[in-house]
Amino acid sequence: MNTPGRILIVGGLAAGPAAAAKAKRLNPKLEIILFEQGEHISYATCSMPYYIGDTIKSSDELIAFSPENFEKEKGCEVKTLHRVEELMPHRKKIAVLDLKEGKRKEYKYDRLLLATGAKIVVFNPAWLEARNVFVVKTLADSIRLKHYIDTHHPQQAVVVGGGFIGMEMADALRSRNLNVMIMHSGPEPMNSLEPESRRIVLDELQRNEVRFFGEQRLKEILVHDGMATHVVTTSEKRTCDLVILATGFSPNADLARAAHIRCGKLNGIVVDDYLKTGADHVYAAGACCELTNLVSGKPMVSPLATVSNKMGWAAGSNLAGHPTVYQGSVRTSVVKVFDLEVASVGLSEREAQLEGFRVLTESVIGQSKGRHYPGRKSIFVKLIVDRSSKHLLGANLIAEEGAAQRINVLSTAIAANMTIADIAQLDLMYTPPFSPLWDPLLIAANKTLKRL
């Protein structure tokens, strides 16, 4: 039976709105208030690079719901420009600062959801005071960056960090005809990928005239008259008129930690299978949490929007009194690097070894279309398999076409606990415009099977 009650939700990007909508749908009697310190909610963070690169022309296209539309369609109250400053679980209250009025107010709750997301790791926040130094976390960040490019026409951009965001920013800035340099701590871009995959990505960067400098750690950004002029690393000093800091993320768990809500070794909020924290009546979902890696069984953190939305749906069900387990993630991701689809799932070879698996890897290069069909492209596939159980642990796929959707097959295979023999027997489709007779996944699986 649906009973009334007040649900407060902190965070309005992915997990928060998903939870609010789900809880209200399941129990219309609930009073739900969502607090967001920015001015926007429920927007497509994964589309922001394409807005900055001018593929998507208007920021309005990125917004799924305005606060007003969300209130009207979902029946939940939305308070933007309201920053939650303190949690008081023992009193079932939160303290909120209205950023427009400058007034602080306390709100009582029956149940509370923390969906505070992730924060960008910036070693010296003072660097962001320079007018031409940016992070790309929020829609407001993206709007400011695009406006700066449109009005100041910078020529030399330095991207600090060669991970997913760094790749997307390099692509976006090159599409705006900027000269781009990437400074990265590792020898090659995208540390989470396999060595062979990283080299393919590096070649693609160089083919698109992006200058990559590996094994560089940021020491200083030199600023003159409010503008960054040079980026200084452990061995380089580079002139710039635009700087993007893409130096990684960390769970935004400061509120929880200050309230003595348990956080884990990865700095995320610890939750149980029902996304409940160690504090009574307090739940958490999204990138602020630690969740279970379904391959290793160990905690991990993830900034992926798909993960946050699914956690939000599960949290919303639990807030509404409908017990729902969130199992975890196999960690499936794809990034566009110029003309390449760069896809990965599960554990890397190194991660698998560190987890104690007896690892076997196999790499093949297949084709995206039938042998006689024009325009076919090569697909690089690397499988990571446990010799003992013969289960697939992880994979990389890279191609100009055909990698992004094929990674979903392997994500499903891992989630279903399939062996490499099971994968080799999959009845994958064949039609020359879309796939060869022997799909690259089947070729890789059968080649691996022979070695087992």
N, C-alpha and C positions, 0 to 999 in steps of 0.2 A: 504493500500500500504506500502511495506517495504521501510524504509528510512535508510540511513546510520547514524551512531552515535557511540560514544565510551562509552562502559560500563566497569567500573572497579569493580572488586569483591575482597573483602578482606576476605580471609579464604578459604582453599583448601581441607577441609575434607569431609563434607557431603552436607550441603546446598549450599555451593559455587559452586562446580563442577556440582551439579544437576541444579542449576540456569543457569550456563554458557552454558551447553549442551542444555537446553530447549530453551533459548533465541536465540542461534545461529541456532537451527533447525527451529524456527519460523521466524527468520529474518536473513538470511545468509549475509546480507550487514553489519551487526553490526561488529564493531571491539571490541573484548572482551579480556580483560587482567585480569588474575587471579593472585593474590599475596598470597603467603604462606610463613610464616617465617621459617617453618621446611623444611626438604629435601624431604618429601613424601607428596603426595596428595591422596585423594580418596581411602582410605583403610578401612578394616573392623575392626573397634574398638571393636565390640562385639565378635570378634573371638580372640582377643588378649589373654584372659585368657587361651584358649585352645592351643595357641602357647607357652605361658609360661609353661603350664603344659605338653608340649611335645606331645599332641595329634595331633596338626598340627606341622609338622617338620620344615618348612621353612617360614621365614617372607615374602618371595616372594608370597606365596599362599594367603596372606592377601591383597595384592595390586590389586585393580581393574584396575587402570590406572597408569602407570608411567607418569611423566610430558611430556615426549616425545610422548608417545602414545596418551595422551589426546589431545595434540596439533594436531597430525596427524589425529586422528579420529573425533574430535569434532570441529576443526578449531578455537580453542581459544588459545591465547598466555598464557603460564604459566611461572611465575617467582617465583621459590622456593628460599629459603634463602633470601627473601626480606621481611623486617618487616615494615609494615605501622606504622608510628610514629605520624602522625598528620592528622586530617581532617580539611579542610577549606571549609565548605559548602557555605559560602558567596562568595567564589572565584571559586567554583566548581573544587577544587584541593585537592590532597592528597600529603603528603610528605612521601617518602619511603626510608629506609636505605637498601642498598645492603650489606648484611652481609659478602659476600665473598670479595668484593672490599673495603668495608668501606666507600662507597660514598652515599651521600644523594641526592635524585632527586625528583622533583615535577612532578606530572602527572595530566593533566586536564581530566575531564569527562563530559559526558552529563547526565549519570545516574550512581549512585553508589549503590552497595549492600554491606552491612555489614553482614558477615557470620563468625563472630569471635568465635563462639562456647562458651564453658564453661571453667572455670578454677577450678582447685582443690583448696579447702580451706586448706591452710597450715598455722598454727598459727605462726610458726617461720620458715621462709624460710632458715635460717642458718642451720637448721637440715639437709637440703638436700645436704649440702656440705660434709657430711659424706659419705664415699664410699659405705656403705652398707645400706643406707636409700633411698627408692624409692617411687615415685608416679607412677601410671599407667594411663596415659592420652593419650600419643601419641605412635605411632609405635616405634619411637626411644626409648622411655621409656621402652617399652616391650623388645626390642632387648638388651638394656643394662642390664635389670634385668635377662633375660634368660642367657646371657653371664656370668653374675656374678655367677649365680647358677652353671653353667656348669664348671666354672674355679675355684671357691673358695669352692664349696661344703658346704655351710652353713648347720647347723643342727637345730638351734632354731630360728624360725621366729615369730615375733610379728606383727600381723595385727591390726592397730589402726583404728577402725571403723567397725561396724557390719551391714552395709547396703548391697546393691546389689554388689558393687565392693568388699567389704570385704568377702562376701560369695564366690564369684568367685575366689578370691585370695586364700582363705583357701582351696578350692577344688583343685586348680592348684598346690599349694605348697605341699599338702598331696600326690598328684600323683607323686611328685618328692621325696617323702619319707622324707620330712622335718617334724619336730615337730612344731606344729602350736598353737599359743595362739591368741585369739581375745580379744582386749580391747574395750569395747563399752560403750557409755554414757547411754544407756537405760538398763533396767533390763534384756531384752531378745533381740535377734537379729531382725533386719528388722522392724524398728519402723512403717513403713507404712502399715504393715499387721495387721490383726485382732489378738487379744490375743491368740486365739486357734491356729492360723496359726504360730505365733511366737514360741509357745511351740513345735509344730511339727518340725519346723526348728531346734530349739535348741536340740531336741532329736537326729536329724539326724547328727548334728555336733558332739555330744558326741559319737554317734555310730561309727563315723569315727575318733575318738580319737583327736578331736580338743577341746582344753581347752578354754572355754568361761568364761570371767570375765565381768559381767555386772555392770552398774552404776559406771563406771570408766572414769574419764576425764583426758586427757593427760596434764601433767604439764611440763615434761622435757624429753629430750633424752640426756643421758650422753654419751659424745664422748671422746675417748682417742686415740691419734695418728691417727686422721682422720677416726676412726671407731666407730660406735655406739656400746656401751657395755651394756647399761641398758635403759629400758623404765620406766619412773616414772609417775604414775597416782596419783589421789587423795588419793588412799589407798594401792597402790601396787608398788613394784619395782621389775622388772623382767629382768633377764639376756637375752641377745639376740645376735645373730650374723647376723641377717637380719631384717629390719623393712620396712613394707609397710604402707604408710599413705593413708588410704581410708576414709578420714574424711569429705566427701561430696563435693558438687560443688556449684559454683555460676556463673551466667551469666557473660561472659567476655565482659562487656560493657564499659570498661575504655576509649576507643577511643571516643565512642559516648558521654559519659559524659563530657569528656574534651572539646568536640566541642559544648557543651550545647544542645545536642540532648536529648529530654526528656526520662528519665528512670522512671520506676514505683517503687512501694513499695517492689517488689521482686527483685529489682536491675537489671531487664532486660530492654532492649530497648522497648519502647511503640510503637506499630505499629497499623495501622487501618486494616480493612478487606482485603485490597489489599497489606498489608505488607509495607506500606509507613510510614516512620517516620515523625516526626514533622518538619524536614528540607526538603526544596525543593529538589526534584530529588534524595533523599536518601531513600533507602529501607533497610530492615533488615530481616533476616530469620535464623532459627535454634535456638540453645541453648542459644544464646545471647539475645533472645527476650522473652517478655511476650506474651503468647497466651491465648486463651479462653478455659477454661475447659467447655466442652459441657454439663456436668451434673449440675454443680453449676452456670454456666454463669459467673464465676469470673476469673480473671487472674491467670495464673499459669506459671511455667517454667518447661521445660522438656529437659533432655539430651539424649533422645531416638533417635536413628538413623532413625527410621521410620518417626518420626515427622519432623526431620530436612530435610530429603529428600523430603517429601511432601511439606514442606514450600518452599524448594528450587525450586521445579517445579513450584509452584504458583508464586514465585518471578520472575523466569525466564520468565514466560508468561507476567507478568506485565512490566518487563524491555523491552521486545520486542514489547510492545504496544498492547498486547492482554489482556484486563482487566479480571482478575481471582481472585475470592474470596477464601481466606483460612479460613475455618469455625472454626477450632479448633480441639481439641482432647478429647476423653473420657479417655485417659491415660490407655493404655493396656500394660502390661509388664509381662515377664516370666524370671525367673532365674533358672539355674540348680544348685542345692545344693547337690552334690554327686549323690545319686540315685533318688533324688526328682525333679519333675517339680513343681516349686512354681510360681503360676500365680495369677495375680490380675488385676482388671479393675475398673474404676470409683472411687467413694468416699469410704473411710473407714467409719465405723459406727460413729466414733468420728467426722470426718470431716462433715458428713451428719448432725449430731446433731448441730454442730457449725454453719452450714448454715441455721438452722431453720426448717429442715425437721422433720416430725413426723415419727420416724424411727421404723421399725420392722425388726428383723433379724431372720433368720432360718438357722440351720446347719443340714446337713445329711452326712452320710458316705455311698456311693454307691460302685459299682463295675465296673471295666473297661471292663469286658467281660461277656458273657453269663454264667448263673449259673453252667452249667455242663462243661464249657470249661476250660481246664487246664491253669494254670498260671495267673489267674485273680488277679488284685491288687485293693486295696481299694482306693477310691477317696473321699477326704474331700471337701465338698462344703459348703460355707457360702454365703447366699444372704443378701443384704442390700436393703430394700424396703421402699418407702414413703407410709405411711398409707393413706394419703389423696388422692394422685393421683393414687396410686397403681403401680407406675412406679418403675422399677429396678434402683437403684442408684449405686450399686457396688457389687463386689463379690470377694471371694478368692477361688481358687481351688488348691489343693495340692495332688499329687499322684506320684507313681513311673512310671506310664504311664497313658496317657489319659487326663491330666490336660491342657497341653499346647495348644492343638487344640480346646478343648471345651471352653476355655476362649474366643476364637474368636466368638463363637456363642453368648455369653453374651455381648461382645463388640458390635456386630451388633445389638443386641436387644436394648441396651442402645442408640446407635446412631439413631435407628429407633423409639425411644420413645415408645417402647412396654410396655404394662402393664404386671404384673405377670400372669394374666389370658391369655394373648396372648402367653407368653412363655410356659405356661403349655399346650397349644394346638399345639406347634410346632411338625411338622412331622419329628422327628429325626430318623435316620436310625437304624435298628436292624440287626445285624448278630453276632453270638456268638463270633467269633474271635476278634471283635472290640468293641462291645457294647452289654449290656444286653437288654432285651425286654423293660424295663423301664430305660431309660438313667438316670444317677444321676441328670442331670439338670432338667429333668421332675419330678423326685421324689421330689427334693428340691422346685420346683415351685408349685407343687400341695400341698405339706405340708404347704407352706407359704400361699397359697390361702385359705386353710381351716381356717387359723387364721385371715384372713382379713374379 
